[in-house]
Amino acid sequence: MSLQDADADDAGFGARIRSAIFWRSGSQIISQMMSWVVTLAVIRLLDPADYGLFAMTQVILNFATFLNGYGLVSALVQSDKLDSHRLRQAFTIMLLLNGALALLQLGIAPIAADYYDQPMVADLLRVQALLYLSTPFISIPEAIMGRALDFKRPALVNLIAAFASAAVALVGALSGWGVWTLVFAPIAGFWVKGLGYVLATGFRPIPTFDFRGTGAMVAYGASLLGGQLFWIVQSQADIFIGGRVLEPHQLGLYAEALFLTQIFVSKFIPPLNDVAFPAYARMQKDPSRVAWSFCKAVRLLLLISCPVYLGMAVTAEPLVETLFGAKWLEMAPFVAVLALAMPFMTLQVMFAPVSNALGRPGTTARIAGVGAVLMPVAFLIGITFGAIGLAWAWLGAFPILTIVTARLAGAPMGLRLIDLARAAAPGLGCAILMAGVVLAVDRILPPLAAPIRLAVLVPSGGIAFLAALMLCARGTLMELVALVIRRAPPVQAPA
């Protein structure tokens, strides 16, 4: 291949990456905006105790989900070739696994209810078992689209599924379903998405019980299980520990504060990681190129996320009262603390697709193993101070986990901590300056209604952040602008 052909291939691949990000993130943003409007309406109608009960069920659901076979999807994306027989084999394995998980959850339901001393938890878990059965119809089409970096067709499916879920949630809240609103809404969304993905990709969900040649695929998926199990332990330990000690009301306040502060990292980073995994996989023979691309992603994402997180921290009280209503005002201290931990979490979760794309799922498992020890210990210490102690545990432990992650996952691509710090500095530094300005403005404001107070603080923060960028990080700002308008940035990747 000539140099000119290689450049043309790189340009075409770059265009596909930009298109994938546009459709994947664009549809996610629109669906999330619609979902958030309905969610805020539902939250005002439901009670914190409803969310506390729901959070208890999510621990069990997420612990079982790590066995749902999604590692097979990563194996399909990374494989050199893919045919219809291989897809049917993966679909059958997924169908058997998830059917078994549904039955397992039916058996676990009364045990979980006894652990939390909440009989309602058993009934909720029995109905939620329906979620597992939709997984095979979602995951295999996702593998097909992921390999092709094709996110345009399923964009409409995601929007339709989000609309279905939001409609069920709104109807349930208005009809007095209580906590059942939170159960039926995601079930509707998952099944609509599964049907839509099958139709969009043309995949024929016909099982086959000829499993010859699936050894490598199953082995790769199994190698990811350890990391997934550790991640579940790490991410669910707070509710598992707190649910046995706290009343549903306090647990609900903490759980919804965590939901609010994790909106960016849980809703926007996974779609970007979906695109990043096949993109990094294409670069896996050039670690320096992977490191350069990763630092660029860190620089741009923290430029967007850090002002959001620190803005949440310094406006927690008016933000909660405006969005959730006065009955949720007790949630504000949780938001103020948790928001400060989220920049570290955003950075930490960005490493997983790099390690997996470089063929090192064991690195992800080791990192998750550290988190599975560090975070539960932090939560056990924190719970002695009540629900707010769980929030402080996040802020105390996650920076440590992020440093460990950077050392373990950064080594294979030659990434140094100083490189990471330089990439994070523009967004984090300017966000800190912005937060200081917002706090100063808030102190001189007279007593105001929460929406008016928020309406003053948010623009003040936005102006302060933009001014800080222009003074301290103009190059990073121009890089972001260049990405948005699809022009090549002036900085080039190393040869």
PEFENTA-V8317 format. One line per field, one symbol per residue. ss: DSSP state (H for helix, E for strand, L for the rest). phi: phi as a letter, one per 40 degrees, with the letter a starting at -180 (. if undefined). psi: psi as a letter, one per 30 degrees, with the letter a starting at -180 (. if undefined). A space follows every 10 residues. Layout:
ss=???
phi=???
psi=???
This chain:
ss=LLHHHHHHHH HHHHHHHHHH HHHHHHHHHH HHHHHHHHHH HHHHHLLHHH HHHHHHHHHH HHHHHLLLLH HHHHHHHHLL LLLHHHHHHH HHHHHHHHHH HHHHHHHHHH HHHHHHLLLH HHHHHHHHLH HHHHHHHHHH HHHHHHHHLL LLHHHHHHHH HHHHHHHHHH HHHHLLLLLH HHHHHHHHHH HHHHHHHHHH HLLLLLLLLL LLLLHHHHHH HHHHHHHHHH HHHHHHHHHH HHHHHLLHHH HHHHHHHHHH HLHHHHHLHH HHHHHHHHHH HHLLLLHHHH HHHHHHHHHH HHHHHHHHHH HHHHLHHHHH HHHHLHHHHH HHHHHHHHHH HHHHHHHHHL LHHHHHHLLL HHHHHHHHHH HHHHHHHHHH HHHHHLHHHH HHHHHHHHHH HHHHHHHHHH HLLLLLHHHH HHHHHHHHHH HHHHHHHHHH HHHHLLLLLH HHHHHHHHHH HHHHHHHHHH HHLHHHHHHH HHHHLLLLLL LLLLL
phi=.ccccccccc cccccccccc cccccccccc ccdcccdcdc ccdcccbdcc ccccccccdc ccccccccgc cccccccccc aabccccccc cccccccccc ccccccccdc ccccccfbdc dccccccccc ccccdccccc dcccccccfb bcccdccccc cccccccccc cccccgcgcc dccccccccc cccdcccccc cgcccbcbbc bcgcdccccc cccccdcccc ccdccbcccc ccccbccdcc cccccccccc ccdcccbbcd cccdccdccc ccbccbdccc ccccccccdc cccccccccc cdccbdcccc cccbhccbcc cdcccdcccc ccdccdcccc cdccccccgb cccdcccccc cccccdcccc ccccbgcccc cccdccccdc cccccccccc dcbgcccccc ccccddcccc cccccccccc ccccccdbcd ccdccccccc cccccccccc cbaccccccc cccccgbccc cbccc
psi=kleeeeeeee eeeeeeeeee eeeeeeeeee eeeeeeeeee eeefflleee feeeeeefee eeeeffgggf feeeeeefle lkleeeeeee eeeeeeefee eeeeeeefee eeeeefhjef eeeeeeefff eeffeefeee eeeeeeefhj geefeeeeee eeeeeeeeee eeeffgfbff efeeeeeeee eeeeeeeeee fgkjijlkgj gkggeeeeee eeffeeeeee eeeeffeeee eeffelleee eeeeeeeeee fgeeffeeee eeeeeeefee efgffieeee eeeeeeeeee efeeeefeef eeefgeefee eeeflefgff feeeeeeeef feeeeeeeff fefeeeeghh feeeeeeeee efeeeeeeee eeffgaefee efeeeeeeee eeeeeeeeff efggkleeee eeefeeeeee eeeeeeeeee eeefklklke eeeefeeeee eeeeeeeeee efheeeeeee eeeeghkklf kllk.
